[in-house]
Amino acid sequence: MMRWVCSVLVLCLLGAAGEAAGKTPGELQIGDSLRDATLQGLNGSARKLSDFRGKPLIINMWASWCGPCRAEMASLERLAWLDSAGHFTVIGISTDDYPEQAMTLLRKSNATISQFIDSKLQMEHMLGATRLPLTVLVDADGRVLDKVYGAQAWDGPESLQLIGKLFRIRLGAPPP
């Protein structure tokens, strides 16, 4: 019996250590405010993260080599073009080591939303992008509301409901 109790305690401690180890240094949690950072532009000029304050923000962390990232890119574009999308901003941040690879994908996908490169891993660490894609929903004051790991249909009903609820806005369905 004592051996079983010890085994359970060891497994619990390992699980807690593993969960803590899954966080990146300086990673923001839900409820934390974004720290300011300069984002290097891929399809536009550099911008400060604080430039996006005043309106809710959807940040999508991706890489050109990531299949699920490529799969969800079109839905983020469609989301950004919804009539009701004027209430928030959608940006993408590539974690590619080489900006040329990210630019090649952006040209092929005809990306129109603002895209940036995280060559110094600043945003990757701040947002906790240990798995890609990662989409972070931020309120108008820069506070992290939610983190969604894995590819989503961002213009689909479930995602629209989540965005509407978190940003307290009414989103219409995408055109057929």
C-alpha positions as CSV (number, residue, x, y, z in Angstrom):
1,M,0.0,0.0,0.0
2,M,2.8,2.4,0.9
3,R,4.5,1.7,-2.4
4,W,1.3,2.6,-4.3
5,V,0.9,5.9,-2.3
6,C,4.6,6.8,-3.0
7,S,4.1,6.0,-6.7
8,V,1.1,8.2,-7.0
9,L,2.9,11.1,-5.2
10,V,5.9,10.7,-7.6
11,L,3.6,10.8,-10.6
12,C,1.8,13.8,-9.3
13,L,5.0,15.7,-8.7
14,L,6.3,14.7,-12.2
15,G,3.1,15.9,-13.7
16,A,3.3,19.3,-11.9
17,A,6.9,19.7,-12.9
18,G,6.1,18.8,-16.5
19,E,3.3,21.4,-16.6
20,A,5.6,24.0,-15.1
21,A,8.4,23.1,-17.5
22,G,6.0,23.5,-20.5
23,K,6.0,27.3,-19.9
24,T,8.5,29.5,-21.6
25,P,10.6,32.0,-19.6
26,G,8.5,35.2,-19.2
27,E,5.4,33.6,-20.7
28,L,2.2,35.6,-20.1
29,Q,-0.7,33.8,-18.7
30,I,-4.4,34.5,-19.3
31,G,-5.2,37.8,-17.5
32,D,-1.7,39.2,-17.9
33,S,-1.0,42.3,-20.0
34,L,1.2,42.2,-23.1
35,R,4.6,43.8,-22.7
36,D,5.5,46.2,-25.5
37,A,7.7,44.8,-28.3
38,T,8.8,46.0,-31.7
39,L,7.4,43.6,-34.4
40,Q,9.5,43.4,-37.6
41,G,7.3,43.6,-40.6
42,L,7.1,40.9,-43.3
43,N,4.5,42.4,-45.6
44,G,4.6,45.9,-44.1
45,S,6.6,48.1,-41.8
46,A,7.7,47.4,-38.3
47,R,5.2,48.2,-35.6
48,K,5.1,48.3,-31.8
49,L,2.8,45.9,-30.1
50,S,1.4,48.9,-28.2
51,D,0.3,50.4,-31.5
52,F,-2.6,47.8,-31.5
53,R,-4.0,49.0,-28.2
54,G,-7.5,50.4,-28.2
55,K,-9.1,47.6,-30.2
56,P,-9.2,43.8,-29.4
57,L,-6.3,41.9,-31.1
58,I,-6.0,38.4,-32.5
59,I,-2.4,37.3,-32.7
60,N,-1.7,34.1,-34.7
61,M,1.8,32.5,-34.2
62,W,2.8,30.3,-37.2
63,A,5.7,28.9,-39.2
64,S,5.9,28.1,-42.9
65,W,7.0,24.5,-42.2
66,C,3.9,23.9,-40.0
67,G,1.1,22.2,-41.9
68,P,-1.7,23.0,-39.4
69,C,-0.5,26.7,-39.5
70,R,-0.8,26.8,-43.3
71,A,-4.2,25.1,-43.1
72,E,-5.8,27.8,-40.9
73,M,-4.3,30.8,-42.6
74,A,-7.2,31.2,-45.1
75,S,-9.8,31.2,-42.3
76,L,-7.9,34.0,-40.5
77,E,-7.9,36.0,-43.8
78,R,-11.7,35.4,-44.1
79,L,-12.2,36.4,-40.5
80,A,-10.3,39.6,-41.0
81,W,-12.5,40.5,-44.0
82,L,-15.9,39.9,-42.2
83,D,-18.0,43.1,-42.1
84,S,-18.0,42.9,-38.3
85,A,-14.2,42.5,-38.1
86,G,-13.7,46.3,-37.9
87,H,-14.2,45.8,-34.2
88,F,-10.8,43.9,-33.8
89,T,-7.5,43.5,-35.6
90,V,-5.9,40.2,-36.8
91,I,-2.1,39.9,-37.1
92,G,0.2,37.0,-37.8
93,I,3.7,36.4,-36.4
94,S,6.0,33.9,-38.1
95,T,8.5,32.0,-35.9
96,D,10.5,31.0,-39.0
97,D,14.3,31.2,-38.7
98,Y,14.5,32.6,-42.2
99,P,12.2,35.5,-43.2
100,E,12.5,34.4,-46.9
101,Q,10.6,31.1,-46.1
102,A,7.8,33.0,-44.4
103,M,7.6,35.6,-47.3
104,T,7.4,32.8,-49.8
105,L,4.4,31.3,-48.0
106,L,2.7,34.8,-47.7
107,R,3.1,35.4,-51.4
108,K,1.6,32.0,-52.3
109,S,-1.3,32.5,-49.9
110,N,-2.0,36.1,-51.0
111,A,-1.9,37.2,-47.3
112,T,-3.5,40.6,-46.7
113,I,-3.4,40.8,-42.9
114,S,-0.3,42.4,-41.3
115,Q,2.4,39.8,-40.8
116,F,5.5,40.0,-38.7
117,I,8.6,37.9,-38.1
118,D,9.8,36.9,-34.6
119,S,13.5,36.3,-35.4
120,K,14.6,36.9,-31.8
121,L,11.9,34.6,-30.3
122,Q,10.6,37.5,-28.2
123,M,7.0,36.9,-29.0
124,E,7.3,33.2,-29.0
125,H,8.6,33.3,-25.4
126,M,6.1,36.0,-24.3
127,L,3.1,34.2,-25.6
128,G,4.2,30.7,-24.9
129,A,4.3,29.4,-28.5
130,T,5.7,26.0,-27.5
131,R,3.3,24.4,-30.1
132,L,2.1,25.9,-33.3
133,P,-0.2,27.3,-34.4
134,L,-1.0,29.4,-31.4
135,T,-3.7,32.1,-31.5
136,V,-3.9,34.6,-28.7
137,L,-7.0,36.7,-28.1
138,V,-6.2,40.1,-26.4
139,D,-8.6,42.7,-25.2
140,A,-8.4,46.4,-26.2
141,D,-6.2,47.2,-23.1
142,G,-3.7,44.5,-24.0
143,R,-4.8,41.8,-21.6
144,V,-4.6,38.2,-22.7
145,L,-8.1,36.7,-22.7
146,D,-7.4,33.3,-24.2
147,K,-4.8,31.1,-25.9
148,V,-5.8,28.6,-28.5
149,Y,-3.3,25.9,-29.6
150,G,-3.8,24.1,-32.8
151,A,-5.5,24.9,-36.1
152,Q,-9.0,26.3,-36.1
153,A,-11.6,27.4,-38.6
154,W,-11.4,31.0,-37.4
155,D,-14.4,32.0,-39.5
156,G,-16.5,29.0,-38.4
157,P,-19.4,29.2,-36.0
158,E,-17.5,28.0,-32.9
159,S,-14.6,30.4,-33.3
160,L,-16.9,33.3,-34.1
161,Q,-18.9,32.5,-30.9
162,L,-15.6,32.5,-28.9
163,I,-14.4,35.7,-30.4
164,G,-17.8,37.4,-29.9
165,K,-18.0,36.3,-26.3
166,L,-14.4,37.3,-25.3
167,F,-14.5,40.6,-27.2
168,R,-18.2,41.3,-26.3
169,I,-19.1,41.9,-29.9
170,R,-21.7,40.5,-32.2
171,L,-20.2,38.7,-35.2
172,G,-22.1,37.8,-38.3
173,A,-21.6,34.6,-40.1
174,P,-19.3,34.6,-43.1
175,P,-20.8,34.8,-46.6
176,P,-21.5,31.4,-48.2
